[in-house]
Each structure stands twice: as structure tokens, then as C-alpha cells.
């Protein structure tokens, strides 16, 4: 029997081959897993592997651990939404995810308590043979902050754009409007839906085109206007609006894209300028046609203004006279007298305080162009800065040469003396040492309405205005003692009319004893009225007669010095009429002026005699309350002012109901200088106006701040 070889098992060989292949596959798989593990740990995206049944975290990479601020060990095993903010924990979609993919934004709580925004992606995933979910996420906290900041910035810009009282607009480079705020649309009379139809050039007065082209060229070259431009824009109703604008170019990708502009309505200012121009023309007409010489000098006594009467009075042309100074036109004797008087007028007061604007009258002997001289009676107003420094002179010079010659002629014969005095326009009179009238020229009847027979032998005193009597008696006694000086005082005529007079007097002697005086009386009422008007123009508001800023500052400085000495308080109130512009716009400026006068009278009846109420512009008033030791004093006055507006004003048959807004600052708590006090009271006033009107507010209450332009508040 043949023995057969035992067959080799093929499966043994196949198993060996399979083992080698498996080793290769295991090695490849191991290398792949190592690579995946390395990528898993170094990738910049946070990754979590979540068990689908328990929703616990099985694996976490280093980036995820860094984002949530915990170690891997403290994360693995936690519920997947453990780090989600409580408000969003219920939004976790994993248990209902199924085979879908979730992309969403979530807020997480880090280990240090900070909250961060993440953008996550969740999708099904098989891990180590188990059904899982792979969650990847990135930190978008900084992006969210930037988006929020951009949103807030845009909201603030829009709020400023829409609420600004100024005209704010955006137009393209061809002048077509892209956007405009309510103030611009309201002033021009258009609605928001009209914006696409508006073009800047179509609104312009045709005479404005050359200026517009110049501004556009400037904008193209520099990107902004160097100086504001004034334009006359046509409203929808055909009327014109004067605006002052400032424009700048808006760039996109480095190229000009559009133009943004901010404009302010200056229509009222332009009207005021026109009224001022007319007023100046009237003043110049009067100045150039009066016989007296009206002049002005700077602080170095050089002429800065001279009316044309200089030609008639002294032979100079205005151009020739403008090259002279005071000392060149005065004779040596008058130079000494005038300069001494000016030196006395510019010295500080006895208490060391600088003097205010003052006026005096001086007789001056002046040269004419041909070398002859004339005598003038010159009323001089000494001008000063708000700090009291000498700032120049304003004067009116009347030719009194004939009067001076008459006075000298009076020293001649008695007949010529009497003939002269009875034919001049001034009153000549004589008094005995008891003040009784011994002689008076006939012109007195025209001067005082008294007959000569009614005055001879009667005392002079009853003719004198009572307030001037003490000073006049003193001057009379000085004259009797040999002091020659002119007197200026007031007398009352027969009808009780007050007349300002200037008297040049001389003692009369007999055997060496004084037996009386002789005097020449000149009516200077018109000059005094002019002086008073000039002084009031410098210190008072022309419409209401209230003090202006100059006088207000002067009185405040005095009040502040007293308050500082007495350790007292002052209150500064800023008052502004609510919606006053509506009255001017609807009833006209004449009605507005009547309102301001009526309000001034009403307020003047409320304040104390020691306080100062000033009109500082438009419908703005400032009240300085002296020595207000209790804040309640200011509160009481402010409330009385508010209550006083409850009664309507009757203007041209109309009953007008007005209110006012008040701001109050206290010296020295808020500050000690007038400028800052005014700014703070203004800020409080505009706070009151911006929070409902018809109320008052103290700056020191805490929520009032000084801003750059309070005028942006609605009137």
C-alpha cells in the first residue's frame, strides 16, 4: 500500500498572510490615529466629543479647554451644556438633533466667571464604535463686541443727526440730497419723501453759483471747507432762508463718495445786520449834518473818527484831521488843563477800584487850520474796557468863540455890557450875597417862562432842582471865596419843566468886598440828553432800558467783593423765554419787542431793589441776586418769576401765554467769576428747557453739565 503524502493546509498559509496584512493595517491605523490626535489637539477650533445617550463629554481638545478656561480633566465627563449660560441652557439641541446639523451662537461661562460668545457646529459622529456628536466651536466674543460697538455708534450718530436743531444733510458729489435731518426739512418746508427730488444747486439763489463752484473746488482739493460759507436757500414756499454751512467730503475706499454738511439758520442775524446798517446810516446822516464836531479817539489820543463839521468849524478836511492827535489841535494853555483833567479821570477811585465810563465838560481853545484859534465847549466821555482800563475818548465840541468873546466884552462898559447880555441867547443874571436875584436879562422869559418882574428881588433857590441845591450852594460859597469855576445844574421853569444849564460866574466886588456874583446861564439840556443817551447806550439795553452785559459785570464785581467780604452768597439766574421765536415768526418783531418790554417790566416788579436784572441778548435775561445767604431765597424768587407768567400778556389785542426756563448758579459754591457762573446758570437753564420748560434748575443739583453749544436746545 502506497503511503500518500499528507497535504499541506492552505488555510495555515492564508492565515499567515492575513496576519501580515493586519499588522500593516494596524500600523497604518495607528499612524492615522496619531495624526488625528495631533490635529485634534493643535487645531484652532474648540472640539468636544459628546455621548449621544448620556450627553456627557467624552473627549475635548486643548483649544476648547482654553476657551472655557478649564483643564481637560475637569471637562471630560461633564454634561455637554454645563458651560452654557443658564438663560440659554434650555436651547441645547443635542437630544433632539437626530441626523441633522446644528449651527448656532451661544454664550458660555468661563472658569473665571466671564461670559464669552461662541459660534458652534454640532453633527452626528461615530467614535470608538459608539454613536456620538462632534461639537466644534470658535470664540467670537471680540467680533460680537465690535458689532455691538458699531451698532451703538450708528445709533448715536442717527440720534444726533435726527435731533440736531441745526441743518444736517448728506449729498452726493453732484449735489443730489441723500439724506437730511428733520430740522433741515422743516426749515426748508419739505418732507422726508421729498429728499430724492432735492438738489443743492436748485435751492440756491442764482447769485450764489460762483461761490458754490469755489467751495466745491475747495472740497475736492482738500476734503473740507476752510471757512464756513453763507448761502441763500429757497424754501418750498418760495421764500429764502439764509444759512451758514460747513461741509466735508466722505471717502469710500480712498475715493470721494459724498459730502456731509452742517448748516445754521442765520436769517434773523442777517435781518439784524440790515437793521444795524440802516441805523448806522441814520446816525451818520445826523452826525454829518450837525453843527457840532463829533469825534472819537483811541487810548493814545489819536483821532479815529471825525464828522464833516470839522471843515466848517476848523477848516480841516476829515482826512487831514484824522492824521492829528489831541495835543496838536490844542493851544498850550488848554493842553495843560485837558491833560490834567484826563489824568484825574483815569486815576483809580479811593477804594482802589477802576473807574467806570464817565463824562465831563471842558472848555478848550483849539487851533484852526489857518493858525487862528477858536474856543469850544466839549463834552468828553472817557471810554473804558470792562476791566476799567482807559480805552479812548468820545466827544462833542461846540464852537463857543462868540460866547467867550461876549464874556470878555462884558468886562467893558456897562452900556455895551447890558446891550450885549440882553441880546444874546444865554441868560445873564446877578445875585447878591444872600442869593437874591438883582438882575436878569429879558431872555429869561423865553428860557423859564417867568417874567423879569416876577424874578427881580426874589431868591434864586426856588428855581433850582431840589436834588442839585446842596452842590450848588457849595459852589456858590466857593465862588464867593474866589474860586472861579463853571456850574452845571438843573432849574425848573414856570411849568415845572426841568432844564439843564451851565453857568459861568464871577464875583462882584465893591471897595474890596464881595457884594454878589454875575453869571451867564446856557441851556445845555440837549447836550445833557445826548450825554445821557451816550452813557445809556454804553450801559443799558436800548429796547427795555435794562442794564446790559457791561453794567451787569460792573455790578456783579461790586456785589462779589461785598459777598466775599461778608462771607455771603450770590445767585446768578439765566432766564430764557420758551418758544419766543414763534412770536417773532407769527406776529412779527414789533410784537416780539413789545413782549420783551412787558416781560422786563413784570420781572422788574418782582426782584428786590438791590438785585440787578439785565437783558443780554434776544429773549435772554440774567438776574444777579445780592447776598443770597439761603438757597431758598433764590428758589423763592425763581418760583415768583415762574408764577408771574401765569397771567397772559396783552399784545396788540392778543392774549399771549408765555413761560420761561430758569437756570441758577451760586457764588462762590459753583465758581467765583461771572463768566463761569453765567455758563453754569446757562447750562442749568438749558437743562430746564430741555426737560419740559417752565421750571428752574440749580447747576449744583448734579445732573447738569456744561457743553460747547447750549443753543442746540429747542427754543
Secondary structure, DSSP 8 states (H G I E B T S, - for coil): ---------HHHHHHHHHHHHHHHHHHHHHHHHHHHHHHHHHSSSEEEEEETTT-BEEEE-HHHHHHHT--HHHHTTSBTTTTB-GGGGGG--GGG-TT--EEEEEEEE-TTS-EEEEEEEEEEEEETTEEEEEEEEEE-HHHHHHHHHHHHHHHHHHHHHHH-SSEEEEEETTSBEEEE-HHHHHHHT--GGGGGG-BHHHHB-GGGHHHHHHHHHHHHHHSB-SS-EEEEEE-TTS-EEEEEEEEEEEEETTEEEEEEEEEEE-HHHHHHHHHHHHHHHHHHHHHHHSSSEEEEE-TTSBEEEE-THHHHHHS--HHHHTT-BHHHHB-HHHHHHHHHHHHHHHS--TTS-----EEEEEEEEEE-TTS-EEEEEEEEEEEE-TT--EEEEEEEEEE-HHHHHHHHHTTS-HHHHHHHHTTSSSEEEEEETTSBEEEE-TTHHHHHS--HHHHTTSBSGGGB-GGGHHHHHHHHHHHHTT----EEEEEE-TT--EEEEEEEEEEEEETTEEEEEEEEEEE-HHHHHHHHHHHHHHHB-TTT--B-HHHHHHHHHHHHHHHHHHT--EEEEEEEETTHHHHHHHH-HHHHHHHHHHHHHHHHTTS-TTSEEEEEETTEEEEEES---SHHHHHHHHHHHHHHTTS-EEETTEEE---EEEEEEEETTT-SSHHHHHHHHHHHHHHHHHTTSS-EEEGGGSS----S-GGGS--
